Amino acid sequence: MSMALLEVENLMLSFSGLQVIRELSFSVDQGTIVSLIGPNGAGKTSVFNCLTGFYRPDSGRIVFNDHSIVKHKPHRITRAGMARTFQNLRLFKSMTVLENVMSGMHCRTSAGALGAVLKTGYQQREEALIKHASEKCLSFVGLLAQKDRRAETLPYGDQRRVEWARALATQPKLLLLDEPAAGLNHDEKKSLIALILRIRDELGITVLLIEHDMGLVMKVSEMITVIDYGAKIAEGTADEVQNNPKVIEAYLGSEDEELV
């Protein structure tokens, strides 16, 4: 029996009186791939921002790995084992590919600033371990051969892979992917599907993703939560969700609206 790695209960968030998330509840079982979908403006990225500490919800509970994280800062949530990628690339473009991935491991380092300045033996050993682990992450996403290139010189699809490798370098239990297929071509999307499955199957990392590409969502997701105007309107397997009248209406509009 699967146990919930992430539990969200009655989450509420508003900005200037406008409700962005409305009493939202869902869970993500350990070892699963779950999607959070909905039309543009449904509040999906706001949910991710609450989960990762960038927004503080008005009310509700967020329990990750049996601990409440609702008041935690982003770096504490990352250290606890939740990593995310962003809808828009956030790479250090003038740094090398390897340096970008190594930056993701800062939450796992312990030598400190003094060790870095003095170049102590402990700091040097830790640096070597970080480099090795980062190279493993790059190898996993198929970019090890590009490790010494500046990130900005890579094609867009490969820059996305650098971001995924950096997220993996934080050694997460749960990986949040915010529209990972955005800007990718057909072949890159096929590779992404295979990579998401490998992240779960080979690394044992649970995955929660936001995605507009329904083909991708239906191929990788065991469970799907659908939100509209910040509220949950459906939840279930791919088959259950894509045949749900509320979901069809949210994406396509009702017949009455189309006649107006």
Stockholm file with secondary structure:
# STOCKHOLM 1.0

chainA/1-260         MSMALLEVENLMLSFSGLQVIRELSFSVDQGTIVSLIGPNGAGKTSVFNCLTGFYRPDSGRIVFNDHSIVKHKPHRITRAGMARTFQNLRLFKSMTVLENVMSGMHCRTSAGALGAVLKTGYQQREEALIKHASEKCLSFVGLLAQKDRRAETLPYGDQRRVEWARALATQPKLLLLDEPAAGLNHDEKKSLIALILRIRDELGITVLLIEHDMGLVMKVSEMITVIDYGAKIAEGTADEVQNNPKVIEAYLGSEDEELV
#=GR chainA/1-260 SS CCCEEEEEEEEEEEETTEEEEEEEEEEEETTCEEEEECSTTSSHHHHHHHHTTSSCCSEEEEEETTEECTTCCHHHHHHHTEEECCSSCCCCTTSBHHHHHHHGGGGGCCSHHHHHHHTCHHHHHHHHHHHHHHHHHHHHTTCGGGTTSBGGGSCHHHHHHHHHHHHHHTCCSEEEEESTTTTCCHHHHHHHHHHHHHHHHHHCCEEEEECSCHHHHHHHCSEEEEEETTEEEEEECHHHHHTCHHHHHHHHCCHHHHHC
#=GC SS_cons         CCCEEEEEEEEEEEETTEEEEEEEEEEEETTCEEEEECSTTSSHHHHHHHHTTSSCCSEEEEEETTEECTTCCHHHHHHHTEEECCSSCCCCTTSBHHHHHHHGGGGGCCSHHHHHHHTCHHHHHHHHHHHHHHHHHHHHTTCGGGTTSBGGGSCHHHHHHHHHHHHHHTCCSEEEEESTTTTCCHHHHHHHHHHHHHHHHHHCCEEEEECSCHHHHHHHCSEEEEEETTEEEEEECHHHHHTCHHHHHHHHCCHHHHHC
//
